[in-house]
Amino acid sequence: MSHYISRDALLEYYEFSSFNIPMGVGWANYPWKILEINDISEYQSTDALKGPTFVNEPPNDVTFLNTYGTIVPCSATGHPNPTVTWRTEDGTVVVNVPGLRHVRWDGSLDFPPFAQEDFRKDVHTAVYRCVAMNNAGILGSRDVRVRAGT
C-alpha cells in the first residue's frame, strides 16, 4: 500500500528533516520506507506479508545433451522476498555437485556441460522441485523431470 504526501507535510508530521538510521542497520529492519523525488514523497508500508508466487516456474520436463548442459529457471516474488531452494523427489535439499549441478544466485538450477564418463544418474536423471519460502508461506513447483542424454 502506498500513500503519496507532500514533502512539507511529511516533514511537518515527523518534525525533522532526516531519518537517522543507526550504522549497520538497513532499511529492511523498518516497517516502512520513504522515497523522495522532486519534493514529492512516497510513504510505503512494507509490513504486509505476501506469500510467494512464481515469476518463472520451471517446466515439467527438461531434456538436454551432456555436451551443452542446461539451466532450469525458477524465481519467485513475495513479501518479504522468498528464498528459493531445490529439492529432490524424496524432499532432500539439493546440494551443489562441483562441475555437474549447482543452484545459481537467481534460483535457477544449472547443469553445466559434462563429459560422458561423469554422468551420474542421481544428478542427471532425476526429479526435482523448486520451493519458494518466506514468512508468509511456502510454494512448491510441479515436479521437474530432468534427463541428460550422452
N, C-alpha and C positions, 0 to 999 in steps of 0.2 A: 504494500500500500504506500503510495506517495502523496505527499501534501506539498503544494507549492506556496511559498510565502515570500514576501519581500525580504531583502537583506536587513533593512532597517527594523522591520517588525521582529525579525529573528533576534537581532542584537538587543532590541529593547526588552524582549521577553527574557532572554538569558542574562541581560545586564552586563555583558562583557563582549569583547570583540574577537576572542580566540578561544580555542579549546586546548587546554594543556593536557596532553596525553603523556603519562609517565614513560620514561625511557624503557624500551624493551616490551612495551605493551602495544599491541596492534589494534587496529580498528575492529578486528574480529571479536574482541572482548567486550564490545559495546553493543547494546541492542538497537542502535540507530546509527545513521551516518548523515552528514550534511555535505552537500556539494554546492559550490558557489561558481556561477558563470555569469559574468556581466551584471553584477548586482542582483541577480535573481538566485535565490537559494532553494534547494530542494531538500526536504527532510524525508528520509525514508526509514520506516520502521522495518527492522530486519529480524524481529523476534518471532515472526510467524513461521512455524515449521511446515515444510512441504516434502512429502515423501519422494523418493527417486522415481524418475521417469526416463526411459531410454531416449537418447538423442539419436543413437546409432546402435540398434540391436543387431547382434550377429546373425548370419544366415543359418539355416538348418544343416546344410551340407557344404563342406569345404574339401575339395579335392585339388591336389597340386603335385607338381613334379619336384623331386628332390633337387634337381639342378636349378630350379627357380625359387623355391620357397614361397611363403605367403604370409600375409598379415590378416588376422581375423579381427575386425573392428568391434569395439564396444565402448560406448560413452553414455553417460547419464547426467541429468541435471536434477536439482532439488535444493532445499534449504534446510540445514547447511549443505554445502557441496558434498555429494556422496563419494565414498571410497569405492573404487571398482576393483574387484578381485575375480579370479577364475578358480573354478573347482572342477574336479574330475567327476565321473559318473557316481562314484561312491561318496562324494562330498568332501574329499580331501582337497585342501588348498593347493593350487598349482604352484610349484616352486620352479625357479629358473634352472634349466639344464644347459650349461655353457655350450654354445655352438649349435644347439638343437631347438631350444624353446626358451623364450623369455617374455615377461609381461612388460610392455612399454609404459612410459610415463603417462601416456594418454589413455591407458586402459586396454589397448589392443593387445592381442596375443600374437607374438611374432615367431614364425618358424623360418629361420634363415635357410638358404641352400645348404645341403649337406651331401657328403659322399655316400654312395650306396652302402658301403660297409658300416656306416654309422647309423643306419636305420634302427629305430627302437620301436617295437610295437606299442609299448605303453605311452609313448610320446606321439608317434606318427599315425597310429590307427586307434583313435580313442574318442570318447565322448566327453565334451567339456560343457560347462555352463558359466556364463558371465553373471556375477552378482554385484548389484549396486546397493550400498547401505549407508544410511545416515541416522541421526537421532529420531527421525520421523518414521522410518520404516526400512524394509528390505525388499528388493525386487530381483527376481531371478529371470534370466533369459530362457528361451526354449533350449532344448538340447542341441548342441552343435557337434555333428559327426565329422571328424577330421580324418582324412585319408591321404597319405603321401604315396605317390607312385614312384617307383625307381626304374 
